[in-house]
Amino acid sequence: MSGAPATPADAALTEGQRRQRHLAALGELMPALVHDLNNPLTGISAFAELLEAEVTDPEHRKSLGMIRAEAMKAVRLLKDVQAFARGSANPSASVDLNAILESTLRLRGYLHRGGGLQVHLALEPELPRVRGDAQQLQQAIMHVVANAETALADLEPGVREMRIITARDGMSVVCTIDDSGPGMSPDVLARIFEPRFTTRAAVGAAGLGLAIARQVITAHGGTIAVDSTPGRGTRVTMRLPAAPAAAPSPRESAA
């Protein structure tokens, strides 16, 4: 079934304006959609957990565990979509970006160098704080780190490297995340922030990670840029305004 014919006003819109309209419509729809889907998914997970505690057959327990895990994965995906559609941030808190990075890496287990991935930290010990929502900023960083991890997944363990650097640049706080992955072609790089765009659909990638990261960083008054060359890895640069009148807080280097 075809949609309504485009009006002259619609025809005059740029691609960016059309995208903004679609995002606005998505933002209005998402709260109800997330609520309606979250409840049954949470119920599925809860009942699977109850059954998992009662059954004794190992194969049945394994299957129930998989059902519970997949249901919770869907819940997390819904939250990601909602965060992308919402596109807002709470700028009221004073946030230590170094602490967020360290926490994110602990959550992913990279500080223990699991899976053969070498992570090199170079965190500015007197980095100014930024103002914003720590949870949303951690979500953005988590997506960037996960994207780098995906790029490194097919390499041999000895050459999987990620370098994370923070620095002050004038009135801005800058975080760069480099990976030693295969890099991206110009065609892929041009679409990297598009929602649902992914080169890893075959392994279940949703293509929302970098789109969400940009939405969060932009909502915090910052910018995010990706530079990549085939065969030479990828660099993601996130730049956020330093908190006004915030003196640097000396802290121990995490290197």
C-alpha positions in Angstrom: 0.0 0.0 0.0 1.5 3.3 -1.0 1.7 6.3 1.4 0.1 9.7 0.9 1.4 11.7 -2.0 4.1 14.2 -1.2 3.0 17.8 -0.8 5.0 20.7 -2.4 6.3 21.5 1.1 7.5 18.0 1.5 9.2 18.0 -1.8 11.1 21.2 -0.9 12.6 19.6 2.3 16.2 18.7 2.3 17.2 15.1 3.2 18.4 16.4 6.6 15.0 18.1 7.3 13.1 15.0 6.3 15.3 12.9 8.7 14.6 15.4 11.5 10.8 15.1 10.8 11.1 11.3 10.9 13.1 11.4 14.2 10.5 13.8 15.7 7.7 11.4 14.8 9.7 8.5 16.1 10.3 10.3 19.4 6.5 10.8 19.8 5.8 7.1 19.1 8.6 5.5 21.1 7.4 5.9 24.8 4.2 4.1 24.1 5.9 1.5 21.9 8.6 0.8 24.5 6.0 0.5 27.2 3.9 -1.9 25.2 6.8 -4.1 24.3 8.8 -3.9 27.5 6.0 -5.4 29.7 5.6 -8.7 27.8 9.4 -9.0 27.3 10.0 -8.6 31.0 7.2 -11.1 31.7 8.9 -13.6 29.4 12.2 -13.2 31.1 10.6 -13.5 34.6 8.7 -16.7 33.8 11.7 -18.2 32.1 13.7 -17.5 35.2 11.1 -19.1 37.4 11.0 -22.2 35.2 14.8 -22.3 35.1 14.8 -22.6 38.9 12.3 -25.5 38.8 13.5 -27.8 36.0 16.3 -30.2 36.5 17.1 -31.3 33.0 20.4 -29.5 31.9 19.3 -29.0 28.3 15.9 -27.5 29.4 17.7 -25.2 31.8 20.0 -24.1 29.1 17.1 -23.4 26.7 15.3 -21.4 29.4 18.4 -19.4 30.1 18.7 -18.5 26.4 15.1 -17.4 26.3 15.7 -15.1 29.3 18.9 -13.7 27.8 17.3 -13.0 24.5 14.3 -11.3 26.1 16.6 -9.0 28.1 18.6 -8.3 25.0 15.4 -7.1 23.3 14.6 -4.9 26.3 18.1 -3.3 26.1 17.6 -2.7 22.4 14.3 -0.9 23.0 16.0 1.3 25.6 18.7 2.2 23.1 16.1 3.1 20.4 14.2 5.2 23.0 17.3 7.0 24.0 18.1 7.7 20.3 14.6 9.0 19.6 14.5 11.1 22.7 17.8 12.8 22.0 17.9 14.9 25.2 20.3 15.2 28.1 20.2 16.4 31.6 23.0 19.0 31.8 22.7 19.6 35.6 25.5 17.3 36.9 29.3 17.8 37.0 30.8 14.7 35.3 34.3 13.3 35.5 34.8 11.9 32.0 37.9 9.9 33.0 35.9 8.1 35.7 33.2 7.3 33.1 35.8 5.8 30.8 37.4 3.7 33.5 33.9 2.5 34.6 33.0 1.6 31.1 36.2 -0.4 30.6 35.6 -2.3 33.8 32.1 -3.2 32.7 33.4 -4.6 29.5 36.3 -6.4 31.2 39.0 -4.7 29.1 41.2 -3.8 32.0 41.8 -7.6 32.4 42.7 -7.8 28.7 40.2 -10.5 28.1 40.0 -12.0 24.6 43.5 -10.8 23.6 42.5 -7.2 23.3 45.2 -4.7 24.5 43.8 -1.4 25.8 46.2 1.5 26.3 44.9 4.4 28.5 46.4 7.8 28.5 44.0 9.9 30.7 44.8 13.5 31.4 45.1 13.5 35.2 43.8 17.1 35.6 41.0 16.9 33.0 38.3 19.4 33.6 34.8 18.1 34.3 31.9 18.4 31.8 28.3 19.1 32.5 25.8 16.5 31.6 24.1 13.2 32.3 26.8 10.6 33.3 24.6 7.6 32.4 23.9 8.9 28.8 27.6 9.8 28.4 28.6 6.3 29.5 26.1 4.9 27.0 27.7 6.9 24.2 31.2 5.8 25.2 30.0 2.2 25.6 28.7 2.2 22.0 32.0 3.7 20.6 34.1 1.1 22.5 31.8 -1.7 21.4 32.1 -0.6 17.8 35.8 -0.7 18.0 35.7 -4.1 19.6 33.6 -5.3 16.7 36.1 -3.9 14.2 38.9 -5.9 16.0 36.9 -9.1 16.4 38.3 -10.8 13.2 42.0 -10.0 13.9 44.5 -12.2 15.6 44.7 -11.6 19.4 48.2 -10.2 19.2 47.2 -7.3 16.9 44.0 -6.2 18.6 44.7 -2.9 20.1 42.7 0.1 21.3 44.1 3.4 22.6 42.0 5.8 24.6 43.2 9.3 25.3 41.7 12.3 27.1 43.0 15.8 26.9 42.0 19.4 27.4 41.9 21.6 24.3 41.1 25.2 25.2 37.6 25.2 26.7 36.9 21.7 25.5 37.5 18.2 26.8 38.5 15.7 24.1 38.4 11.9 24.1 39.8 9.9 21.3 39.4 6.2 20.8 41.7 4.5 18.2 41.5 0.9 17.1 43.9 -1.1 15.0 41.1 -2.7 13.0 40.8 -2.9 9.2 39.4 0.6 8.8 36.5 1.6 6.6 36.1 2.6 3.0 34.9 6.1 2.2 31.5 4.8 1.2 31.0 3.1 4.6 32.5 6.1 6.5 30.0 8.4 4.9 27.1 6.5 6.4 28.6 5.5 9.7 26.1 7.7 11.8 23.0 6.6 9.9 20.5 4.8 12.1 20.2 1.1 11.2 23.3 1.2 8.9 25.6 -1.7 9.7 28.1 -3.9 7.9 27.6 -6.6 10.5 23.9 -7.4 10.0 24.9 -11.1 9.6 26.0 -11.3 13.2 23.0 -9.4 14.6 24.4 -5.9 14.8 21.5 -3.3 15.0 23.4 -0.4 13.5 22.3 2.0 16.2 25.5 2.4 18.3 27.2 5.3 16.6 23.9 7.0 15.8 23.0 6.9 19.5 26.5 8.1 20.5 26.2 11.1 18.2 22.8 11.9 19.5 24.0 11.9 23.1 27.2 13.9 22.4 25.3 16.5 20.3 22.7 16.9 23.0 25.5 17.7 25.4 26.7 20.5 23.2 29.6 18.5 21.8 30.7 16.9 18.5 31.8 13.5 17.4 33.9 12.7 14.3 35.2 9.5 12.8 38.4 9.2 10.7 39.3 5.9 9.1 41.5 4.5 6.4 41.3 1.0 5.0 44.0 -1.1 6.5 45.0 1.6 9.0 42.3 1.5 11.7 39.7 4.0 12.9 39.8 7.0 15.2 36.7 8.4 17.0 37.0 11.9 18.5 34.5 13.1 21.0 34.7 16.8 22.0 32.6 18.2 24.9 32.6 21.7 26.4 34.3 21.9 29.7 32.1 22.8 32.7 32.1 26.6 33.3 34.2 27.7 36.1 35.3 24.2 36.9 38.8 23.9 38.1 40.7 20.7 37.2 40.6 18.1 39.8 44.0 16.3 40.3 43.6 12.6 40.1 45.9 9.6 39.7 46.7 8.5 36.2 44.9 5.3 35.2 47.7 4.2 32.8 
